[in-house]
Every structure is written in structure tokens, then in C-alpha cells.
């Protein structure tokens, strides 16, 4: 699941990324308001992809599963390009993904 996210995120596809979330999913992006629900999550990603191009590689540190819920701790490193200026910025992130099984797949 996390590597699907990596590939879709790097492809800058807000619709495909937001489908990975539940209908009431939450996105807590750096330096941005918390996005709650499918419309806000998609809108946040659309804003990000309209303004930046990312190239990130994720490294899974831990995955823990309990029933229909799981979490994954990861790091991601790479860069993004600010579209308006062409400036490249290096990034080194830490992430926590919380998954819920919905209709047989993790969201």
C-alpha cells in the first residue's frame, strides 16, 4: 500500500492518491491545515500537485497489524521542484500511515 502511494504521489495524481483514503480519511500535511474527508484530502493533494513536482523514495521502518487496522512508520527522502520558480528543494520526511480494511483492501 505504501509503495502504491509512493508511485501515485510521485506521478502527481490527486484523484488516484485520494482513492487510497477512506471516505472520512485525514491528511495532516506539513505547513497546511488538516484535511478531513475525501473532498478536502483530494483538494489538498490537488493544490500540492498544481504547485510542486515530487520525487520521493519511501523506506518502511515498521508495520503493525491488529484486526482490520494497521499502521506503518516510514521515512521518505528526495526532492520537490517549486513549479513557479523551478527551484529544487531537498526533503527528508517521517510519516505515519494508519490503514483500515475496507471491502477487503487497505485504505
Order of alpha helices (4+ residues) and beta strands (2+ residues): alpha-alpha-beta-beta-alpha-beta-beta-beta-beta
